[in-house]
Amino acid sequence: MANTAFTDPDHLTRTLRRGLAHIQRHPELINGCLTETGLTLTPDPPKPIRKGQ
């Protein structure tokens, strides 16, 4: 999408949707970006179960 001159709002919308669909089909793209930053996706720690509630 870089260096694109969008002709109208619909052109922008179509291009963005196409790009997002591509990312959905290729989740390794997100993993690659995170790897380069040093960040990781970790699940939230489990919440403690309180007795008596």
N, C-alpha and C positions, 0 to 999 in steps of 0.2 A: 504494500500500500504506500510505501515511501515514494516520493516524487510523482504523485498522481494528482492531476488537476481534475477534480470531480466536476462534471458538467451540470449536475443538479442534485438535489437532496436524495432522489431515488438512486442515482448512481452511487452515492456515498453509502446508502443503506445496503444496496446489493453487494457492494465490495466488502463491507464490514461483515455481513452475514456469511458470505463465502469464506472469508478469512477465519471467522469463528468456527464454522463447520469443519474447516480443515484442521484446526486445532483439536476439535472434539474427536476427529478420526485418528489423530496422531498425538496421543497424550505424552509420548516421549519428548515432544517439543517442550512441554512444561518442565518435565524432569531435567532436560538438558539445561534449561534456563536456570533452574534452581541449583543445579550442580555447579554452574559457573559462579553463582553468588556465594556458595558455601552454606546456603539455607537448606533446611529440610522440612518436609511435611511430617509432623508427628501427631498422632491422635491425642485428644485431650485426655489427661489422666482420669481414671474412673472416679466417680464421686462416691464418697463413703455413704454407706447405708446406715441411717440412724434408726435405732430400735426404739419402740415406744411412741412412734408418731402415727 
